[in-house]
Amino acid sequence: MGSFKGHALPGSFFLIVGLWWAGKFSFWYATRRKKSAGHLTSRAAQRRLEVIEGATILSFSVIGMLAEQFVADGPRLHLYDYSGHHWDRLMNWQHATMYLFFGLAGGISLTVHATGSAPLALDRLLLSVAFFTEGFLFLYHLHGRAMLDVHVHQLLLYSIFGGALTAFLEVFHRGNVLLELLRASLCLLQGTWFWQIGFVLYPPSGFAEWDLKDHSNMMFITMCYCWHFAVSLLMVTVVYCTVCWVVQSRLKRTPPMEMGLLKTTEKEQESEDEI
């Protein structure tokens, strides 16, 4: 992560996941709110989406761990340098540990929804643990750094711990669309802020470097963080309104007779799945 690309990559991942969550939860809420929209989704379809999501998170986490270990200057699974008597590339190990817990969350989600042998709330609990671990690692990741470097990472902690708290509340209030959309917006905030950190600490060629000891830069970057949060909330709002409009338009185009037949078919499929 000690480069612009190293911050842009996880930033892009959190952006994609945040947009996916915003669209998924908006769609599920829109179909639940409209009783006549039951034919647009089913328990079986929801389980398939959860399985795909869990498998995707697990895959990207494994790729992240391998990248941290086997890049050109990676530790290659060596934790301690016995010749120099010091720990070997602990930053890479911390990042790999962060990916490990998101991989565990993806694997548990895959198990919960593919087999049905684990409690349903376990996926949200492990997701909360993954976010908390990410924040915990970043909290002790900043020793000896410049003032602005520390500040931009401390601001990142708000979105990380906020995501952990929101996911934990979902363990007890599953299906609460406000919590789900808040989690999506905090994930988007985390994604855009990773990109911002990349521009501040590792500006691409052609961009002026930031003075990491200037207090006015700290004031601006704090205000910029609030703008990022506003943009993430706006993005979730746009996705929510768009999904609700699409669902409503689909319902208007579906004839009543066809809707009744589809609802009957869906009920039969759900009964088979339950058996």
Contacts in CASP RR format, 6 or more apart in sequence:
PFRMAT RR
TARGET T0000
AUTHOR 0000-0000-0000
METHOD contacts of the structure
MODEL  1
MGSFKGHALPGSFFLIVGLWWAGKFSFWYATRRKKSAGHLTSRAAQRRLE
VIEGATILSFSVIGMLAEQFVADGPRLHLYDYSGHHWDRLMNWQHATMYL
FFGLAGGISLTVHATGSAPLALDRLLLSVAFFTEGFLFLYHLHGRAMLDV
HVHQLLLYSIFGGALTAFLEVFHRGNVLLELLRASLCLLQGTWFWQIGFV
LYPPSGFAEWDLKDHSNMMFITMCYCWHFAVSLLMVTVVYCTVCWVVQSR
LKRTPPMEMGLLKTTEKEQESEDEI
1 7 0 8 1.000
1 10 0 8 1.000
1 91 0 8 1.000
1 95 0 8 1.000
2 91 0 8 1.000
2 201 0 8 1.000
2 202 0 8 1.000
3 202 0 8 1.000
4 198 0 8 1.000
4 199 0 8 1.000
4 202 0 8 1.000
4 203 0 8 1.000
4 204 0 8 1.000
6 198 0 8 1.000
7 194 0 8 1.000
7 195 0 8 1.000
7 197 0 8 1.000
7 198 0 8 1.000
7 201 0 8 1.000
7 202 0 8 1.000
8 194 0 8 1.000
8 195 0 8 1.000
8 198 0 8 1.000
10 191 0 8 1.000
10 194 0 8 1.000
11 190 0 8 1.000
11 191 0 8 1.000
11 192 0 8 1.000
11 194 0 8 1.000
11 195 0 8 1.000
12 191 0 8 1.000
12 195 0 8 1.000
13 60 0 8 1.000
13 191 0 8 1.000
14 187 0 8 1.000
14 188 0 8 1.000
14 190 0 8 1.000
14 191 0 8 1.000
14 194 0 8 1.000
15 188 0 8 1.000
15 191 0 8 1.000
15 192 0 8 1.000
17 57 0 8 1.000
17 187 0 8 1.000
18 184 0 8 1.000
18 185 0 8 1.000
18 187 0 8 1.000
18 188 0 8 1.000
19 184 0 8 1.000
19 188 0 8 1.000
19 235 0 8 1.000
19 239 0 8 1.000
20 53 0 8 1.000
21 180 0 8 1.000
21 183 0 8 1.000
21 184 0 8 1.000
21 187 0 8 1.000
22 181 0 8 1.000
22 184 0 8 1.000
22 185 0 8 1.000
22 188 0 8 1.000
22 235 0 8 1.000
22 236 0 8 1.000
22 239 0 8 1.000
22 240 0 8 1.000
23 184 0 8 1.000
23 239 0 8 1.000
23 240 0 8 1.000
23 243 0 8 1.000
24 49 0 8 1.000
24 53 0 8 1.000
25 177 0 8 1.000
25 180 0 8 1.000
25 181 0 8 1.000
25 184 0 8 1.000
26 177 0 8 1.000
26 181 0 8 1.000
26 239 0 8 1.000
26 240 0 8 1.000
26 243 0 8 1.000
26 244 0 8 1.000
27 41 0 8 1.000
27 243 0 8 1.000
27 247 0 8 1.000
28 41 0 8 1.000
28 46 0 8 1.000
28 175 0 8 1.000
28 177 0 8 1.000
29 177 0 8 1.000
29 180 0 8 1.000
30 37 0 8 1.000
30 243 0 8 1.000
30 244 0 8 1.000
30 247 0 8 1.000
30 248 0 8 1.000
31 37 0 8 1.000
31 38 0 8 1.000
31 40 0 8 1.000
31 41 0 8 1.000
31 247 0 8 1.000
34 247 0 8 1.000
34 248 0 8 1.000
34 251 0 8 1.000
36 251 0 8 1.000
36 259 0 8 1.000
37 247 0 8 1.000
37 250 0 8 1.000
37 251 0 8 1.000
38 263 0 8 1.000
38 266 0 8 1.000
39 254 0 8 1.000
39 259 0 8 1.000
39 260 0 8 1.000
39 262 0 8 1.000
39 263 0 8 1.000
39 265 0 8 1.000
39 266 0 8 1.000
40 247 0 8 1.000
40 250 0 8 1.000
42 266 0 8 1.000
42 269 0 8 1.000
42 270 0 8 1.000
42 273 0 8 1.000
43 270 0 8 1.000
43 273 0 8 1.000
44 269 0 8 1.000
44 270 0 8 1.000
44 273 0 8 1.000
47 113 0 8 1.000
47 114 0 8 1.000
47 273 0 8 1.000
50 109 0 8 1.000
50 112 0 8 1.000
50 113 0 8 1.000
50 123 0 8 1.000
51 110 0 8 1.000
51 113 0 8 1.000
51 114 0 8 1.000
53 106 0 8 1.000
53 109 0 8 1.000
54 106 0 8 1.000
54 107 0 8 1.000
54 109 0 8 1.000
54 110 0 8 1.000
54 113 0 8 1.000
55 106 0 8 1.000
55 110 0 8 1.000
57 102 0 8 1.000
57 103 0 8 1.000
57 105 0 8 1.000
57 106 0 8 1.000
57 107 0 8 1.000
57 109 0 8 1.000
58 103 0 8 1.000
58 106 0 8 1.000
58 107 0 8 1.000
58 110 0 8 1.000
60 102 0 8 1.000
61 99 0 8 1.000
61 100 0 8 1.000
61 102 0 8 1.000
61 103 0 8 1.000
61 106 0 8 1.000
62 99 0 8 1.000
62 103 0 8 1.000
64 95 0 8 1.000
64 96 0 8 1.000
64 99 0 8 1.000
65 96 0 8 1.000
65 99 0 8 1.000
65 100 0 8 1.000
68 74 0 8 1.000
68 92 0 8 1.000
68 93 0 8 1.000
68 95 0 8 1.000
68 96 0 8 1.000
68 99 0 8 1.000
69 75 0 8 1.000
69 76 0 8 1.000
69 77 0 8 1.000
69 92 0 8 1.000
69 96 0 8 1.000
70 76 0 8 1.000
71 92 0 8 1.000
73 89 0 8 1.000
74 89 0 8 1.000
74 92 0 8 1.000
75 88 0 8 1.000
75 89 0 8 1.000
75 92 0 8 1.000
75 93 0 8 1.000
78 88 0 8 1.000
79 87 0 8 1.000
79 88 0 8 1.000
79 93 0 8 1.000
80 86 0 8 1.000
80 87 0 8 1.000
80 88 0 8 1.000
81 87 0 8 1.000
81 88 0 8 1.000
87 93 0 8 1.000
91 141 0 8 1.000
94 137 0 8 1.000
94 141 0 8 1.000
97 133 0 8 1.000
97 137 0 8 1.000
98 133 0 8 1.000
98 134 0 8 1.000
98 137 0 8 1.000
101 129 0 8 1.000
101 130 0 8 1.000
101 133 0 8 1.000
101 134 0 8 1.000
102 130 0 8 1.000
102 134 0 8 1.000
103 130 0 8 1.000
104 126 0 8 1.000
104 129 0 8 1.000
104 130 0 8 1.000
105 123 0 8 1.000
105 126 0 8 1.000
105 127 0 8 1.000
105 129 0 8 1.000
105 130 0 8 1.000
106 123 0 8 1.000
106 126 0 8 1.000
108 118 0 8 1.000
108 122 0 8 1.000
108 123 0 8 1.000
108 126 0 8 1.000
109 123 0 8 1.000
109 126 0 8 1.000
109 127 0 8 1.000
111 117 0 8 1.000
111 118 0 8 1.000
112 118 0 8 1.000
112 119 0 8 1.000
112 120 0 8 1.000
112 122 0 8 1.000
112 123 0 8 1.000
113 123 0 8 1.000
120 174 0 8 1.000
121 171 0 8 1.000
121 172 0 8 1.000
121 174 0 8 1.000
124 167 0 8 1.000
124 168 0 8 1.000
124 170 0 8 1.000
124 171 0 8 1.000
124 174 0 8 1.000
125 167 0 8 1.000
125 168 0 8 1.000
125 171 0 8 1.000
127 167 0 8 1.000
128 163 0 8 1.000
128 164 0 8 1.000
128 165 0 8 1.000
128 167 0 8 1.000
128 168 0 8 1.000
128 170 0 8 1.000
128 171 0 8 1.000
129 164 0 8 1.000
131 160 0 8 1.000
131 161 0 8 1.000
131 162 0 8 1.000
131 163 0 8 1.000
131 164 0 8 1.000
131 167 0 8 1.000
132 161 0 8 1.000
132 164 0 8 1.000
134 160 0 8 1.000
135 157 0 8 1.000
135 160 0 8 1.000
135 161 0 8 1.000
135 164 0 8 1.000
138 153 0 8 1.000
138 156 0 8 1.000
138 157 0 8 1.000
138 160 0 8 1.000
139 157 0 8 1.000
141 153 0 8 1.000
142 149 0 8 1.000
142 150 0 8 1.000
142 153 0 8 1.000
142 154 0 8 1.000
144 150 0 8 1.000
145 153 0 8 1.000
146 212 0 8 1.000
146 213 0 8 1.000
147 212 0 8 1.000
147 213 0 8 1.000
147 215 0 8 1.000
147 218 0 8 1.000
148 200 0 8 1.000
148 210 0 8 1.000
148 211 0 8 1.000
148 212 0 8 1.000
148 213 0 8 1.000
148 214 0 8 1.000
148 217 0 8 1.000
148 218 0 8 1.000
148 221 0 8 1.000
149 201 0 8 1.000
149 212 0 8 1.000
151 218 0 8 1.000
151 221 0 8 1.000
151 222 0 8 1.000
152 193 0 8 1.000
152 196 0 8 1.000
152 197 0 8 1.000
152 200 0 8 1.000
152 201 0 8 1.000
152 221 0 8 1.000
153 197 0 8 1.000
155 193 0 8 1.000
155 221 0 8 1.000
155 222 0 8 1.000
155 225 0 8 1.000
156 190 0 8 1.000
156 193 0 8 1.000
156 194 0 8 1.000
156 197 0 8 1.000
158 225 0 8 1.000
159 186 0 8 1.000
159 187 0 8 1.000
159 189 0 8 1.000
159 190 0 8 1.000
159 193 0 8 1.000
159 229 0 8 1.000
160 190 0 8 1.000
162 186 0 8 1.000
163 183 0 8 1.000
163 186 0 8 1.000
163 187 0 8 1.000
166 179 0 8 1.000
166 182 0 8 1.000
166 183 0 8 1.000
166 186 0 8 1.000
167 183 0 8 1.000
169 176 0 8 1.000
169 179 0 8 1.000
170 176 0 8 1.000
170 179 0 8 1.000
170 180 0 8 1.000
170 183 0 8 1.000
173 179 0 8 1.000
181 236 0 8 1.000
181 240 0 8 1.000
184 236 0 8 1.000
185 229 0 8 1.000
185 232 0 8 1.000
185 233 0 8 1.000
185 235 0 8 1.000
185 236 0 8 1.000
186 232 0 8 1.000
188 232 0 8 1.000
188 235 0 8 1.000
188 236 0 8 1.000
189 228 0 8 1.000
189 229 0 8 1.000
189 232 0 8 1.000
192 228 0 8 1.000
192 231 0 8 1.000
192 232 0 8 1.000
193 225 0 8 1.000
193 228 0 8 1.000
196 221 0 8 1.000
196 224 0 8 1.000
196 225 0 8 1.000
196 228 0 8 1.000
199 207 0 8 1.000
200 210 0 8 1.000
200 221 0 8 1.000
201 210 0 8 1.000
201 212 0 8 1.000
203 209 0 8 1.000
203 210 0 8 1.000
210 217 0 8 1.000
211 217 0 8 1.000
251 259 0 8 1.000
254 262 0 8 1.000
END
